[in-house]
């Protein structure tokens, strides 16, 4: 895992996403951003290794926590139209006798870069689409400094 952080969600946004609070499945979320070993000879092989690593981590998550089969979304095999790629799953945990759902997202640093700064970025289509620009060629060090 290379970093932590996330996109804050307001209570009103959570409420708008669902009519009942007990049906909100992503109020708690964990994002796993992986950095595959870059010793591979080509970028394509590193990308394939990163995808395989994402599936492996998803398998580990499913072994650790109970999950909802109907809430597993594979955006690596079928990326969104805006090139967003990640694995999403909704798991459950029990705390003081109450079951809480939480979302887990798994992606590589390259997928994360597209999600946060590329065409898939929230600011690109929510805040100011005129100022949106891709950061696909930015190094990891420059990206970390930009945050």
C-alpha positions in Angstrom: 0.0 0.0 0.0 1.5 3.3 -1.0 -0.8 5.9 0.5 -4.0 6.4 2.4 -6.6 9.0 1.8 -9.9 9.3 0.1 -12.7 11.4 -1.1 -14.9 12.7 1.7 -18.6 12.2 1.4 -21.0 14.5 3.0 -24.0 13.2 5.0 -26.3 14.8 2.5 -24.6 13.1 -0.4 -24.9 9.8 1.3 -28.5 10.4 2.0 -29.1 11.5 -1.6 -27.5 8.2 -2.8 -30.0 6.2 -0.8 -33.3 6.8 0.8 -32.4 4.8 3.9 -29.2 5.1 5.9 -29.2 1.4 6.6 -28.9 0.8 2.8 -25.8 3.0 2.4 -23.1 0.4 1.7 -20.1 2.7 1.2 -20.2 5.0 4.2 -17.0 3.3 5.4 -14.4 2.5 2.7 -10.9 1.1 2.4 -8.9 1.9 -0.7 -5.8 -0.3 -1.5 -3.4 1.2 -3.9 -0.7 -1.2 -5.1 2.7 -0.6 -6.6 3.7 -3.6 -8.7 7.4 -4.5 -8.9 8.8 -2.4 -11.7 11.6 -4.9 -12.5 9.6 -6.2 -15.5 11.1 -5.6 -18.9 8.1 -3.8 -20.3 5.3 -1.5 -19.2 2.7 -4.0 -20.5 4.1 -6.8 -18.3 4.1 -4.5 -15.3 0.4 -3.7 -16.0 -0.5 -7.3 -16.3 1.4 -8.1 -13.1 -0.5 -5.2 -11.4 -3.8 -6.5 -12.5 -3.0 -10.0 -11.2 -1.9 -8.5 -7.9 -5.2 -6.6 -7.6 -7.1 -9.9 -8.1 -4.9 -11.6 -5.5 -5.6 -8.8 -2.9 -9.3 -9.0 -3.6 -9.1 -12.8 -2.9 -7.3 -12.0 0.4 -10.0 -9.4 1.3 -12.7 -12.0 0.7 -10.9 -14.5 2.9 -10.6 -11.9 5.7 -14.2 -10.5 5.7 -17.6 -11.8 4.6 -18.7 -10.2 1.4 -21.8 -9.7 -0.7 -21.4 -11.6 -4.0 -23.8 -9.2 -5.7 -21.6 -6.2 -4.7 -18.4 -7.3 -6.5 -17.6 -5.0 -9.4 -14.7 -5.7 -11.8 -13.8 -2.5 -13.5 -10.4 -4.0 -14.5 -11.9 -6.6 -16.8 -14.6 -4.1 -18.0 -13.3 -0.5 -17.5 -15.8 2.3 -17.4 -16.0 4.5 -20.5 -13.8 7.1 -18.8 -11.0 4.5 -18.4 -11.6 4.0 -14.7 -10.2 0.7 -13.5 -10.4 -0.9 -10.1 -12.0 -3.8 -8.2 -14.8 -2.9 -5.8 -16.4 -5.2 -3.2 -18.7 -4.7 -0.3 -17.7 -6.6 2.8 -19.3 -6.8 6.2 -17.9 -6.6 9.7 -19.5 -7.2 13.1 -18.9 -4.6 15.9 -20.7 -5.0 19.2 -23.3 -7.3 17.6 -24.1 -5.0 14.8 -23.2 -5.8 11.2 -21.7 -2.9 9.2 -21.1 -3.0 5.4 -18.0 -1.3 4.0 -16.5 -0.9 0.6 -13.0 -2.0 -0.5 -11.5 -0.7 -3.6 -8.3 -2.3 -5.0 -6.2 -0.7 -7.8 -2.6 -0.1 -8.9 -0.9 3.3 -8.8 -1.4 3.7 -12.5 -5.1 3.0 -12.1 -5.2 5.4 -9.1 -3.5 8.1 -11.2 -6.3 7.9 -13.8 -9.0 7.8 -11.2 -7.7 10.8 -9.3 -6.2 13.0 -12.1 -7.3 11.6 -15.4 -10.6 11.4 -17.3 -12.1 9.4 -14.4 -11.3 12.1 -11.8 -14.2 13.5 -9.8 -13.0 17.1 -10.3 -12.9 16.5 -14.0 -16.6 16.2 -14.3 -18.0 17.5 -11.0 -16.0 20.6 -9.9 -14.6 22.3 -13.0 -14.5 20.3 -16.2 -12.8 23.2 -18.1 -9.8 23.0 -15.8 -9.5 19.2 -15.9 -6.3 17.9 -17.3 -4.7 14.4 -17.5 -1.8 13.6 -15.3 -1.0 10.3 -16.9 2.7 11.2 -17.6 3.4 12.5 -14.1 5.9 10.6 -12.0 5.0 9.1 -8.7 7.2 11.6 -6.8 5.6 14.5 -8.6 2.1 13.1 -8.0 2.8 12.7 -4.3 4.1 16.3 -4.1 1.0 17.6 -5.9 -1.3 16.1 -3.3 
